[in-house]
Amino acid sequence: MAAGGTNLVSAEPFSLQLWSAILCLGLLWGWQRFVGTIALGFAGMLHPNEFIQLITQDLVFPEDALLQQHACIDDTSVILLARLIFAQLPLSERSFGASIAVFQ
């Protein structure tokens, strides 16, 4: 128990197979922005509040590496996926396009 009597829940990490299945299913269902957002969140080890709040101008690709980065993603497949999904969005557009309540 933590201070104040609250229980702390230890979450098990996602396996690569489960993560891949979530991404594949999302792509099959046509949920490209969901898949891109989830991929960025997990590859960048971001908290859900961080990756749900992302806007397109927050994405810094390797050629822009001189800019300050909050999280660094080296996985080339995630970088390619992010380019394909988010490149055409306006810079002020949210990557997920919905609230944390919808994500949950």
N, C-alpha and C positions, 0 to 999 in steps of 0.2 A: 504494500500500500504506500502511496505517496503521501506527502504532507497534506493535511486537511481531510484525510480519510478516503480519498478517491482511489479507485483501482486503476493501475496502469495495465494496459493491454499490449502485449508484445505481438506485433504482426509478423507472420512468417514472410520471408522474401518470396517474390514470384519466381518460379522456375522459367528458364528460357523457353521451354515448350509451351507453358501457359501464356507467356507474353506473346509468343509468335502466333498462337491460336487466337488471341484477342485481336491482334492486328489483322490477321487473315480474315476472320469473321467480319470485322468492321469494313474491310475493303469489299468483301462479297456483298455486304448490305448497302454499299455506296456511301459509307460514312467517312469520306476522305479526311475531313477536318478533324474528326474525332481521332482517327488513326494517327494523323500527323502530330496532333497535340499529345496523345499518349506516348508516341515514340520519342518525342522531344523530352517529355517529362521523365520517362524511365531512363533514357540514355544519358540525360543530364543530371539524374538523381535529384530532381526537383520535388518539392512538396506540392500536392495538388493545388493549393492556393496560388502557387507560383506559376505553374504551367497553364492553369485555367485563365489566369489574368493576362497572359502573353498577348501582345499585339504584334502585328507583322513587323513593325520597325524595331522590335526587340531582337529579332533574329539577325545574328551576325555570322556570316559565312566565312570560311577560311581565307578568302581573298580580302576580307575586311578585318583581318586579325589585329590591326593596329588599334582598333576600338576596344574599350574595356568590356570584358565579358563576365557575366554572373556565373555561367556554367559553360564548360567546354565539352563538346561532343565530338569524339574522334571517329565514330562509326560511320564509314562512308555511305552505307545503305540508308542510315537515318538522315544524313545530310542530303542525299539525293531525294529521298522521300519528302523532306521538308521543302526542298526547291520545287518539286513537282506540284505539291499541294498548295503552298503559300505564295509562290512567286507572283501570281496574278492578282492577289488581294491588295486592296489599298493599304497603305502603311498604317492607317489608324484602325484597321479592322482587327477584331479579336481573333486569335487563332482558332478557338473552339466555337465561339459565337453563341455561347449560352452560359448560364450561371453555374456555380458550384452545386446548387441544389439539383439542377438537371443532370449534371455529371454523376452525382451520387445515385 
